[in-house]
Amino acid sequence: MRILFACGGTGGHINPALAVAKEIKRRYPDAEILFIGTKGRMEEKIVPAAGFEIKAVEMNGLSRKKNLKGVISNIKVLLMAIKASSKAKKIIKDFSPDVAVGFGGYVSQPVIRAAHKLKVPCCIHEQNAYPGVANKALAKIADKVMLTSQEAEKYMKCKYPPVVTGLPVRKEIIMADKKNAREKLGVRDDEILVLSMGGSLGANIINNSVVEMLESLHDEPKFRFIHATGQFGKWVPDKLKKKSVPFGPGTNIDLREYIDDMEVCMPACDIVISRAGASSVSEISALAKPSIIIPSPNVAENHQYHNAMTLAHNGGAILLEEKDIVEGSLTNAVKDLIDNPEKLIEISEKARENSKTDALDNICKVILSFT
């Protein structure tokens, strides 16, 4: 059994592919797996660290600018795509896979197209409720299209009927016990733990709103907070100090740059404040966490808004768009949830309805059907 994965650019594309590759390898230790990623991007480190071989091709995305600079950039990208496709064909011929699987990112388009031309069965997985440009194009030739959300189907012209598989959520998160997780963090049963984050880089509007919230609620004895500032939020500690808000050991505020123990923090919390990346939305729904979702408007096709709506449309989350955030917006939303326990329960139940905890098995079944 030989399986080729194409993905890259962001963890949202890479991590689900790795989760599937690991599961297939667990089931079939003799399976041969190869990744193709983008040269110079994070997958060149992450994939080998996970124990898989990766080959890299050069690829960038098309510019959305309609000026001369954008036209020149897109000509370069098209030439790059031709070279990437040629190199991908050689890699595919050498590896001779039974199936090629694209998990998104610029690189998946030339790789999956090359595999298709070489008569290799192809399938793709779309993480977002609004599909990316590459997957919309590949859906027309893919032998199977896998979706995280049914919502994505109406934006795609698929060669064959797609299947909603869901998005893999790490077993460490799904299987975690809330009581044990809270004990690890030193959170009492009678305390309300609010977990907030704006992605690995951080989001200014979330950081500012959280600072405002902490200033208002830090002296409430029943509240506990964990907040990840992100790489570009290193100013947050200084701002809290200026506002005389205590944080760190011995306080009820745990301030971090990045949350590297999400399998503890997410199960332990009572309320999540988050962006609407596909993985975050899947984790929130898998654990049925009441959440306040603030989608980033600075992403392709505004796909985070569509991800957020898969939870919010039936009351499975509170949607707070950046354009609607004013002073007190986040603080008031959190207070409203805490003051209305029945609302927390209702949102949790609705979030659970959106969950697909069998996503990993669903995706493996599709891929393995071609081997």
TACOR-V884745 format. One line per field, one symbol per residue. phi: phi as a letter, one per 40 degrees, with the letter a starting at -180 (. if undefined). psi: psi as a letter, one per 20 degrees, with the letter a starting at -180 (. if undefined). burial: + if it has 16 or more other ideal C-beta (glycine too) atoms within 10 Angstrom, else -. A space follows every 10 residues. Layout:
BEGIN
phi->???
psi->???
burial->???
END
This chain:
BEGIN
phi->.bbbbbaigb cccccccccc cccccccbdc cbbbbbbccg bcccbccccc gbcbbbbcab cccccbcdcc cccccccccc ccccccccdc cccccfccab bbbggdcccc ccccccccgc dbbbbbcccb ccdcccccdc bccabbbcbd dcdcbbbccb dcbcbgbdbd dcccccbccc cccccgcccc cbcbbbabgc cgbdccdccc dcccccbccc cccbbbbbcg dcbccddccc cccfccahdg bcbbbbcacc bdcbcccccb bbbacbcdcc cccccccfcd abbbcccbbd ffcccccccc cccbgcaccb cdcbcbdgdc dcccdccccb dccdcccdcc cccccbccdc cccdcccccc b
psi->pppppprrgq hhhgghghgg gggghghnhi ppppqpappj rhhhggghhi jqqpqqqpqr rqqipjaggh ggghghgghh hggggghhgg ggghhmqhqp ppkrqhhhgh ghgggghjkp ppqqpohqho qrgghhghhi iqhpppqhph hhhijqnqhq prpohapppp hhggiqpggh ghhhikpqhj qopppqqkrh hqpghggghh ggghhhihjo hiqqpppohr hjkiigghhh ghjkoqrapi rjooprhqoj lhiggghhrh pppralqggg hggghhjlpp qopnqpilqp jkhhghghhh ghhjjjrppo qhiiprpigg ghggggghim hhhggggghh hhhiqnijgg hggggggiii .
burial->+-++++++++ -+++++++++ +++++----- +-++++++-- +-++-++--+ -+-++++-++ +-+------- --++--+--+ +--++-+++- ++--+-++++ ++++++++++ ++++++---+ ++++++++++ ++-++++++- -++++++++- +++-++-+-- -+++++++++ --++-+-+-- ++--+-+--- +++++++++- -++-++++++ ++++-+++-- --++++++++ -++--++-++ ----+-+--- -++++-+-+- -+++++++++ ++++++++++ ++++++++++ ++++++--+- --++++++++ ++---+++++ -+--+---++ +-++--++-- ---+--++-+ +--++++-++ -+++-+++-+ -
END
